[in-house]
Amino acid sequence: MIELKNVTKKYHDITALKNFTLQIPKGVLLVLLGPSGCGKSTVIKLINHLIEPTSGEIYINNKNINEMNLINLRRSIGYVIQSIGLFPHYNVYENIIIVPRLLKWSKKDIDHRVDFLLDLVGLNRNYKNKFPFELSGGEGQRVGVARALAADPPILLMDEPFGSVDPLNRERLQKEFYKIQRELKKTVLFVTHDVEEAIRLADNIAVMKPGELASLGSPWDFVTDHREEYVKEFLGGEYALKLLTRFMVQDIMEQKNIKNKEYTRGRVLQVKKENTVSSALALMISKGIDFLEVVDEQEEIVGSITFEDILKNVFRGTRK
């Protein structure tokens, strides 16, 4: 879907990218991960044709973007940035419909799309008449995502989209966006310097060092595969533990009737299915056990999770 071939970008004497090559298959969420100033945002701007490469080529659906109509190119790409970029004099409804209105959608189709998107990003439909100054940071980012999705573009470019949101709302936004992506299956390039955010969201992670691609793989590949020292240092020694935050208990639990079974010498504890696997593992370690019952919102037992389940499903990269 998206391909950069030997792309170099220079600003006078500064080389922002050097012979940079990257492929993003259709329907894949690729996280471009690296420290500030390594060239991540430059990649986004090049794909969106906001800047020109010094050399190299960029393709979308096997077509060089230099041969594409610039307006049509940008209308096919949803763009979400850290500062949200909502127009302050437009209400939420008006901010969302900018591209559909340019495309001359009917009023009926626009209204239906806005309602669908507000539901999708978890905002009440009465938010349509609110203005940006009336929104929290997290709400504003949700509107920004809705606006990027308004014309149903096949590609999303997201440049540190949740970076300015407080940690609690940031985690909520990450979870909501992950659910949205699982449903819509857009081709997404998501830029961040946050390792945990990359783990939570990515199908594939591309780790950058200044101007270059250092390593590419799935979130699980970075646990066991040999990587150069730069990548190991950037990801940190706790990378494997951070991988646990990607999973919820319900993702890997065994669904079976365990009410009449005895485990761990009578010391049976419970965990909610919506909890993260990291919290389940922490409970096991703190209590010296390797088994937990899993309960739903009504406190009904719906399954079990063991230490072996975590090793098998998380660190071997499988998921139900």
C-alpha positions as CSV (number, residue, x, y, z in Angstrom):
1,M,0.0,0.0,0.0
2,I,2.7,2.5,1.0
3,E,6.4,2.2,0.0
4,L,9.4,4.5,0.4
5,K,12.4,3.5,-1.8
6,N,15.8,4.8,-1.0
7,V,14.4,8.2,0.1
8,T,16.9,10.9,1.2
9,K,15.8,14.3,2.5
10,K,18.3,17.1,3.1
11,Y,17.7,20.5,4.6
12,H,20.8,22.4,3.4
13,D,23.7,20.7,5.3
14,I,21.4,18.5,7.5
15,T,20.4,15.1,6.3
16,A,17.0,14.2,7.9
17,L,16.7,10.9,6.1
18,K,19.4,8.8,4.3
19,N,18.5,6.1,1.8
20,F,15.3,5.3,3.8
21,T,13.3,2.3,2.6
22,L,10.1,1.1,4.2
23,Q,7.0,-0.8,3.2
24,I,3.6,-0.7,4.9
25,P,1.2,-3.4,3.6
26,K,-2.5,-2.8,3.2
27,G,-4.5,-2.9,6.4
28,V,-1.4,-2.9,8.7
29,L,-0.8,-0.5,11.5
30,L,2.9,0.3,11.5
31,V,4.4,2.3,14.3
32,L,7.4,4.4,13.5
33,L,9.3,4.5,16.8
34,G,12.3,6.5,17.6
35,P,13.8,9.4,19.6
36,S,13.0,13.0,18.9
37,G,14.8,14.4,15.8
38,C,15.4,11.0,14.2
39,G,13.2,11.8,11.1
40,K,9.9,10.3,12.0
41,S,7.7,13.3,11.2
42,T,9.7,13.9,8.0
43,V,8.5,10.5,6.8
44,I,4.9,11.5,7.4
45,K,5.3,14.8,5.6
46,L,6.9,13.1,2.6
47,I,4.1,10.6,2.3
48,N,1.5,13.4,2.5
49,H,3.5,15.3,-0.1
50,L,3.9,18.3,2.3
51,I,7.6,18.2,1.4
52,E,9.6,16.8,-1.5
53,P,12.4,14.2,-1.1
54,T,15.9,15.2,-2.2
55,S,16.1,11.8,-3.9
56,G,14.3,8.5,-3.9
57,E,10.7,7.5,-4.6
58,I,7.4,7.1,-2.7
59,Y,4.6,4.9,-3.9
60,I,1.0,4.4,-2.9
61,N,-0.8,1.4,-4.4
62,N,2.2,1.0,-6.7
63,K,1.8,4.5,-8.1
64,N,4.5,7.2,-7.6
65,I,2.9,10.1,-5.7
66,N,4.6,12.6,-8.0
67,E,2.3,11.3,-10.7
68,M,-0.9,11.6,-8.6
69,N,-3.2,14.6,-8.3
70,L,-2.1,16.4,-5.1
71,I,-5.7,17.2,-4.0
72,N,-6.9,13.6,-4.6
73,L,-3.8,12.2,-2.8
74,R,-4.4,14.2,0.3
75,R,-8.2,13.5,0.3
76,S,-7.3,9.8,0.3
77,I,-5.2,10.2,3.5
78,G,-6.5,11.0,7.0
79,Y,-4.0,13.1,9.0
80,V,-4.0,13.3,12.8
81,I,-1.4,15.4,14.7
82,Q,-0.5,16.0,18.3
83,S,-1.9,19.5,18.5
84,I,-5.3,18.2,17.2
85,G,-5.6,21.2,14.7
86,L,-9.3,21.7,15.1
87,F,-10.7,25.0,13.7
88,P,-11.6,27.0,16.8
89,H,-14.5,28.9,15.0
90,Y,-16.1,25.6,13.8
91,N,-18.1,23.4,16.1
92,V,-17.5,19.6,16.3
93,Y,-19.9,18.8,13.5
94,E,-18.4,21.4,11.2
95,N,-14.8,20.3,12.0
96,I,-15.6,16.6,11.1
97,I,-17.4,17.3,7.8
98,I,-14.7,19.5,6.2
99,V,-13.6,16.8,3.6
100,P,-17.1,15.3,3.0
101,R,-18.4,18.8,2.3
102,L,-15.5,19.5,-0.2
103,L,-16.4,16.2,-1.8
104,K,-20.0,17.4,-2.1
105,W,-21.6,14.6,-0.1
106,S,-25.3,15.0,0.5
107,K,-26.6,16.4,3.8
108,K,-28.1,13.0,4.7
109,D,-24.9,11.1,4.1
110,I,-22.9,13.7,6.0
111,D,-25.3,13.6,9.0
112,H,-25.2,9.8,9.0
113,R,-21.4,9.7,8.8
114,V,-21.0,12.2,11.7
115,D,-23.3,10.1,13.9
116,F,-21.4,6.9,13.0
117,L,-18.0,8.5,13.8
118,L,-19.1,10.0,17.1
119,D,-20.3,6.6,18.2
120,L,-17.1,5.0,16.9
121,V,-14.8,7.3,18.9
122,G,-16.9,7.2,22.0
123,L,-18.4,10.7,22.1
124,N,-22.1,11.5,22.7
125,R,-23.9,12.8,19.6
126,N,-24.8,16.0,21.5
127,Y,-21.1,17.0,21.1
128,K,-21.9,18.1,17.6
129,N,-22.7,21.6,18.7
130,K,-19.7,22.0,21.0
131,F,-16.7,24.1,20.1
132,P,-13.1,23.1,20.6
133,F,-12.6,25.3,23.6
134,E,-15.4,23.3,25.3
135,L,-13.6,20.0,24.9
136,S,-11.0,18.3,27.1
137,G,-7.7,17.3,25.5
138,G,-8.9,13.7,25.2
139,E,-12.2,14.7,23.7
140,G,-10.5,17.0,21.2
141,Q,-8.2,14.1,20.1
142,R,-11.3,11.9,19.5
143,V,-12.8,14.6,17.3
144,G,-9.4,14.8,15.5
145,V,-9.6,11.1,14.8
146,A,-13.2,11.3,13.7
147,R,-12.3,14.1,11.3
148,A,-9.4,12.1,9.8
149,L,-11.9,9.2,9.2
150,A,-14.7,11.4,7.9
151,A,-14.3,10.6,4.2
152,D,-13.3,7.0,4.9
153,P,-9.8,7.3,3.6
154,P,-7.8,4.1,3.1
155,I,-4.7,5.6,4.8
156,L,-4.2,7.2,8.1
157,L,-1.0,9.2,9.0
158,M,-0.8,9.9,12.8
159,D,2.0,12.0,14.1
160,E,2.3,11.7,18.0
161,P,-1.6,12.0,18.1
162,F,-2.0,11.4,21.8
163,G,1.3,13.0,23.0
164,S,-0.3,16.0,24.6
165,V,-3.0,14.1,26.5
166,D,-2.6,13.2,30.2
167,P,-1.5,9.6,30.9
168,L,-4.9,8.2,31.9
169,N,-6.8,9.6,28.9
170,R,-3.9,8.7,26.7
171,E,-4.2,5.0,27.6
172,R,-8.0,5.2,27.1
173,L,-7.5,6.7,23.6
174,Q,-4.9,4.0,22.7
175,K,-7.4,1.3,23.7
176,E,-10.2,3.0,21.8
177,F,-8.1,3.5,18.7
178,Y,-6.9,-0.1,18.8
179,K,-10.6,-1.2,18.8
180,I,-11.4,1.1,15.9
181,Q,-8.4,-0.2,13.8
182,R,-9.5,-3.8,14.4
183,E,-12.9,-2.9,13.0
184,L,-11.8,-0.6,10.1
185,K,-8.4,-2.2,9.1
186,K,-7.0,1.0,7.7
187,T,-3.4,1.3,6.5
188,V,-1.8,3.3,9.3
189,L,1.5,4.9,9.9
190,F,1.6,5.9,13.6
191,V,4.6,8.0,14.8
192,T,5.6,7.9,18.5
193,H,8.7,7.9,20.7
194,D,6.8,6.0,23.4
195,V,7.8,2.3,23.5
196,E,4.7,1.2,25.5
197,E,2.4,3.0,23.0
198,A,4.1,1.2,20.1
199,I,3.6,-2.1,21.8
200,R,-0.1,-1.5,22.5
201,L,-1.0,-0.5,19.0
202,A,1.4,-1.9,16.4
203,D,1.1,-4.8,14.0
204,N,4.7,-4.0,13.1
205,I,7.2,-1.7,14.6
206,A,9.9,0.2,12.7
207,V,12.6,1.5,15.0
208,M,14.5,4.5,13.7
209,K,17.9,5.9,14.6
210,P,18.8,9.4,13.2
211,G,17.9,9.4,9.5
212,E,17.8,5.6,9.1
213,L,15.8,2.5,9.8
214,A,17.4,0.5,12.5
215,S,15.1,-2.5,12.8
216,L,11.7,-3.8,11.7
217,G,9.4,-6.5,13.1
218,S,6.3,-7.4,15.0
219,P,6.1,-6.5,18.7
220,W,7.0,-10.1,19.6
221,D,10.1,-10.2,17.3
222,F,11.9,-7.7,19.6
223,V,11.6,-10.0,22.6
224,T,13.7,-12.9,21.3
225,D,15.4,-11.9,18.0
226,H,19.0,-10.6,18.1
227,R,19.0,-6.9,17.6
228,E,21.8,-4.3,17.4
229,E,22.8,-2.6,20.6
230,Y,21.1,0.7,19.6
231,V,17.7,-1.0,19.3
232,K,18.1,-2.9,22.6
233,E,19.1,0.3,24.5
234,F,16.2,2.3,23.0
235,L,13.6,-0.4,23.8
236,G,15.0,-0.9,27.3
237,G,15.5,-3.9,29.4
238,E,11.8,-4.1,30.5
239,Y,10.5,-4.5,26.9
240,A,9.3,-8.0,27.5
241,L,7.3,-6.9,30.5
242,K,5.8,-3.9,28.6
243,L,4.6,-6.4,26.0
244,L,2.1,-7.7,28.6
245,T,0.3,-4.3,28.5
246,R,-0.9,-5.1,24.9
247,F,-3.0,-8.0,26.1
248,M,-6.2,-8.2,28.2
249,V,-6.9,-11.3,30.3
250,Q,-9.9,-12.2,28.0
251,D,-7.5,-12.3,25.0
252,I,-5.6,-15.4,26.3
253,M,-7.8,-16.9,29.1
254,E,-9.0,-20.5,28.8
255,Q,-12.7,-20.6,28.5
256,K,-14.0,-23.5,30.5
257,N,-16.0,-24.5,33.5
258,I,-13.7,-24.5,36.5
259,K,-16.1,-24.0,39.4
260,N,-15.6,-27.5,40.9
261,K,-11.9,-27.9,40.3
262,E,-9.2,-27.3,42.9
263,Y,-6.1,-25.4,42.0
264,T,-3.0,-24.1,43.7
265,R,-3.7,-25.9,46.9
266,G,-6.9,-24.1,47.6
267,R,-5.5,-20.6,47.2
268,V,-7.7,-19.6,44.3
269,L,-7.8,-15.8,43.4
270,Q,-9.8,-14.0,40.8
271,V,-9.1,-11.5,38.1
272,K,-11.5,-9.6,35.8
273,K,-11.4,-10.5,32.2
274,E,-11.0,-6.8,31.2
275,N,-7.8,-6.5,33.3
276,T,-4.4,-6.4,31.5
277,V,-2.3,-9.5,31.5
278,S,0.4,-7.5,33.3
279,S,-1.9,-7.0,36.3
280,A,-2.7,-10.7,36.3
281,L,0.9,-11.7,36.3
282,A,1.7,-9.2,39.1
283,L,-1.0,-10.8,41.2
284,M,0.4,-14.3,40.6
285,I,3.9,-13.2,41.5
286,S,2.8,-11.3,44.6
287,K,0.7,-14.3,45.9
288,G,3.1,-17.0,44.8
289,I,0.6,-18.8,42.6
290,D,0.4,-19.7,38.9
291,F,-3.4,-19.8,38.4
292,L,-6.3,-17.3,38.5
293,E,-10.0,-17.7,38.0
294,V,-11.4,-15.1,35.5
295,V,-14.7,-13.4,36.2
296,D,-16.9,-11.1,34.1
297,E,-18.7,-7.9,35.1
298,Q,-21.3,-9.9,37.1
299,E,-18.5,-11.7,39.0
300,E,-19.4,-14.9,37.2
301,I,-16.5,-17.3,36.5
302,V,-15.9,-17.4,32.8
303,G,-12.5,-19.1,32.6
304,S,-9.0,-19.3,33.9
305,I,-5.5,-18.0,33.2
306,T,-2.2,-19.6,34.1
307,F,1.4,-18.5,34.0
308,E,1.9,-21.1,31.2
309,D,-0.9,-19.4,29.2
310,I,0.9,-16.1,29.5
311,L,4.2,-17.5,28.2
312,K,2.5,-19.5,25.4
313,N,0.3,-16.7,24.1
314,V,2.2,-13.4,24.8
315,F,5.8,-14.2,24.2
316,R,5.2,-16.5,21.3
317,G,3.1,-13.9,19.6
318,T,-0.2,-15.8,19.3
319,R,-3.6,-14.3,20.0
320,K,-7.2,-15.5,20.0
